[in-house]
Amino acid sequence: MNNIEKRRLKLSLIIPVFLLMLMWIVKFYEYSFDISFSDYGIYPGKMSGLRGILLSPFIHKDFSHLYSNSLPFLILGSSLFYFYKNSALKVFVLIWTLSGFWVWIFGRTSYHIGASGIIYGFASFIFFSGVINKSKSLLSVSLLVVFLYGSMVWGVLPIKPEISWESHLLGAATGFILALIYSPDKKTYPEDDEDDFYFPIFIKSDKFCDLG
């Protein structure tokens, strides 16, 4: 990996790492003072529930919930910034806000918390972007997304009432719509004819199955 790619990789990690750190700080604060910020989640149809659009991704039920979201958020978030530097920030913000807003409109009357809706949005955007644009590089990322998160498709179904499947479904729908809108610029990701193709986080790693 050359210096340009290394710098690009580092830059792609800044925002996802920063936001992930905030999620963990919030959870440790809740744990330390034996409190819960669940009331700051998205509550559909309630005006005060609108604040959850911005705040709910930082709030998790417990450490297990946060841990299960951490690695996918980091991997997919950094992939978004690595491969789509021209549109990544816009896509990131839109997935965060639009998916939350749709949950506020269509979700069940309960508090919806966690970052999984955003994760579904990232996965959906990266997958469909690669398919739509028929880029070898992006298709490689898409296949990796399917390999790592293929089981995520079940999360959009109302199988478990304690899980906000609405966040998953609407996050995935947001990612798909944005993939149609934001066609990647060929200068924002490795060219298809390059001999060296790098994927953030997984460089020289054989632990692809850690996410289950």
C-alpha positions as CSV (number, residue, x, y, z in Angstrom):
1,M,0.0,0.0,0.0
2,N,1.5,3.4,-1.0
3,N,1.4,6.5,1.1
4,I,-1.6,7.9,-0.7
5,E,-3.6,4.8,0.0
6,K,-2.5,4.8,3.6
7,R,-3.5,8.5,4.0
8,R,-6.8,7.8,2.4
9,L,-7.5,4.8,4.7
10,K,-6.7,6.9,7.8
11,L,-9.0,9.7,6.6
12,S,-11.8,7.2,6.0
13,L,-11.6,6.1,9.6
14,I,-11.9,9.5,11.3
15,I,-15.6,10.1,11.4
16,P,-16.7,6.4,12.0
17,V,-14.1,6.0,14.8
18,F,-15.1,9.3,16.4
19,L,-18.8,8.5,16.4
20,L,-18.2,5.0,17.6
21,M,-16.2,6.4,20.5
22,L,-19.1,8.6,21.4
23,M,-21.4,5.6,21.4
24,W,-19.2,3.8,23.9
25,I,-18.8,6.9,26.1
26,V,-22.6,7.2,26.3
27,K,-23.0,3.6,27.3
28,F,-20.2,3.7,29.9
29,Y,-21.8,6.9,31.3
30,E,-25.2,5.1,31.6
31,Y,-23.5,2.1,33.2
32,S,-21.5,4.2,35.7
33,F,-24.4,6.2,36.9
34,D,-27.0,3.5,36.5
35,I,-29.2,5.5,34.2
36,S,-30.7,5.0,30.8
37,F,-31.0,7.4,27.9
38,S,-33.6,5.2,26.1
39,D,-36.2,8.0,26.3
40,Y,-34.0,10.0,23.9
41,G,-34.6,7.4,21.2
42,I,-37.0,7.8,18.2
43,Y,-40.6,7.7,19.4
44,P,-42.8,7.7,16.3
45,G,-45.5,10.4,16.0
46,K,-44.3,12.3,19.1
47,M,-42.7,15.7,18.7
48,S,-40.1,15.0,21.4
49,G,-39.3,11.8,19.6
50,L,-37.8,13.7,16.7
51,R,-34.7,14.3,18.8
52,G,-34.1,10.6,18.5
53,I,-33.3,11.0,14.8
54,L,-29.9,12.5,15.8
55,L,-29.5,10.9,19.3
56,S,-30.8,7.3,19.0
57,P,-27.7,5.9,17.2
58,F,-25.7,6.7,20.3
59,I,-28.0,4.9,22.6
60,H,-28.0,1.1,23.0
61,K,-29.9,-1.3,25.3
62,D,-26.8,-2.9,26.8
63,F,-23.1,-3.6,26.0
64,S,-24.0,-6.6,24.0
65,H,-26.2,-4.5,21.7
66,L,-23.5,-1.9,21.3
67,Y,-20.7,-4.5,20.7
68,S,-22.8,-6.2,18.0
69,N,-23.1,-2.9,16.2
70,S,-19.6,-1.6,16.6
71,L,-17.6,-3.6,14.1
72,P,-20.2,-3.4,11.3
73,F,-20.5,0.4,11.9
74,L,-16.7,0.8,11.7
75,I,-16.2,-1.4,8.7
76,L,-19.1,-0.2,6.6
77,G,-18.7,3.5,7.6
78,S,-15.0,3.6,6.8
79,S,-15.7,1.8,3.5
80,L,-18.2,4.5,2.6
81,F,-15.6,7.2,3.1
82,Y,-12.8,5.2,1.5
83,F,-14.6,4.5,-1.8
84,Y,-16.9,7.5,-2.1
85,K,-14.9,10.5,-0.9
86,N,-16.9,13.0,-3.1
87,S,-20.3,12.0,-1.8
88,A,-19.6,10.0,1.4
89,L,-20.4,12.8,3.8
90,K,-23.7,13.6,2.1
91,V,-24.7,9.9,2.0
92,F,-23.6,9.4,5.6
93,V,-25.8,12.3,6.8
94,L,-28.7,11.4,4.7
95,I,-28.7,7.8,5.8
96,W,-28.5,8.9,9.4
97,T,-31.3,11.5,9.2
98,L,-33.7,10.1,6.6
99,S,-33.8,6.5,8.0
100,G,-34.5,8.0,11.4
101,F,-37.2,10.3,10.1
102,W,-38.9,7.5,8.3
103,V,-38.9,5.4,11.5
104,W,-40.5,8.4,13.3
105,I,-43.2,8.4,10.6
106,F,-43.8,4.6,10.1
107,G,-42.4,2.9,13.2
108,R,-44.3,1.3,16.1
109,T,-45.2,3.5,19.1
110,S,-42.2,2.6,21.1
111,Y,-38.7,3.9,21.6
112,H,-36.3,2.9,18.8
113,I,-32.6,3.0,19.7
114,G,-29.3,1.8,18.3
115,A,-27.2,2.3,15.2
116,S,-28.4,-0.8,13.3
117,G,-30.6,1.2,11.0
118,I,-27.6,3.2,9.9
119,I,-25.6,0.0,9.4
120,Y,-28.3,-1.4,7.2
121,G,-28.3,1.8,5.2
122,F,-24.5,1.6,4.7
123,A,-24.6,-2.0,3.7
124,S,-27.5,-1.4,1.3
125,F,-25.8,1.6,-0.3
126,I,-22.5,-0.1,-0.8
127,F,-24.1,-3.3,-2.2
128,F,-26.5,-1.7,-4.7
129,S,-23.9,0.9,-5.7
130,G,-21.6,-1.8,-6.8
131,V,-24.4,-3.7,-8.6
132,I,-25.8,-0.6,-10.4
133,N,-22.5,0.8,-11.6
134,K,-21.0,-2.6,-12.6
135,S,-17.6,-1.6,-11.3
136,K,-15.2,-4.5,-10.6
137,S,-13.8,-2.7,-7.6
138,L,-17.3,-1.9,-6.2
139,L,-18.6,-5.3,-7.0
140,S,-15.8,-6.8,-5.0
141,V,-16.9,-4.7,-2.0
142,S,-20.5,-5.7,-2.7
143,L,-19.7,-9.3,-2.6
144,L,-17.8,-8.9,0.6
145,V,-20.8,-7.1,2.1
146,V,-23.0,-10.0,1.1
147,F,-20.5,-12.5,2.5
148,L,-20.3,-10.7,5.9
149,Y,-23.8,-9.4,6.3
150,G,-26.0,-11.6,4.1
151,S,-27.9,-12.7,7.2
152,M,-28.9,-9.1,7.7
153,V,-31.8,-9.6,5.3
154,W,-33.7,-11.4,8.1
155,G,-33.4,-8.3,10.2
156,V,-35.9,-6.4,8.0
157,L,-38.7,-8.9,8.9
158,P,-40.9,-8.5,12.0
159,I,-39.6,-11.8,13.5
160,K,-38.6,-10.6,16.9
161,P,-40.8,-7.9,18.4
162,E,-38.1,-6.6,20.7
163,I,-36.0,-5.6,17.6
164,S,-36.7,-2.5,15.6
165,W,-37.1,-4.2,12.3
166,E,-38.5,-0.9,11.0
167,S,-35.1,0.8,11.5
168,H,-33.5,-2.1,9.5
169,L,-36.0,-2.0,6.7
170,L,-36.1,1.8,6.3
171,G,-32.3,2.1,6.7
172,A,-31.9,-0.4,3.9
173,A,-34.5,1.4,1.7
174,T,-32.6,4.7,2.3
175,G,-29.3,3.1,1.2
176,F,-30.9,1.7,-1.9
177,I,-32.5,5.1,-2.9
178,L,-29.2,6.9,-2.3
179,A,-27.3,4.3,-4.4
180,L,-29.6,5.2,-7.3
181,I,-29.0,9.0,-6.8
182,Y,-25.3,9.1,-6.1
183,S,-23.4,7.4,-8.9
184,P,-19.8,7.0,-7.9
185,D,-17.1,9.2,-9.5
186,K,-14.5,7.0,-11.1
187,K,-11.8,9.1,-9.3
188,T,-13.2,8.3,-5.9
189,Y,-12.2,4.6,-5.7
190,P,-9.5,2.4,-7.1
191,E,-9.6,2.0,-10.9
192,D,-10.7,-1.4,-12.1
193,D,-7.5,-2.0,-14.0
194,E,-5.2,-1.5,-11.0
195,D,-3.2,-4.5,-9.9
196,D,-3.5,-3.7,-6.2
197,F,-7.0,-3.4,-4.7
198,Y,-7.2,-2.6,-1.1
199,F,-10.2,-2.8,1.2
200,P,-10.1,-0.9,4.5
201,I,-9.9,-2.8,7.8
202,F,-9.4,-6.1,6.1
203,I,-5.9,-5.5,4.7
204,K,-3.8,-8.7,5.2
205,S,-6.5,-10.1,7.4
206,D,-8.1,-13.6,7.3
207,K,-10.7,-13.0,10.0
208,F,-13.7,-12.4,7.7
209,C,-16.0,-14.6,9.7
210,D,-15.7,-12.9,13.0
211,L,-19.0,-11.1,12.5
212,G,-20.9,-14.3,12.1
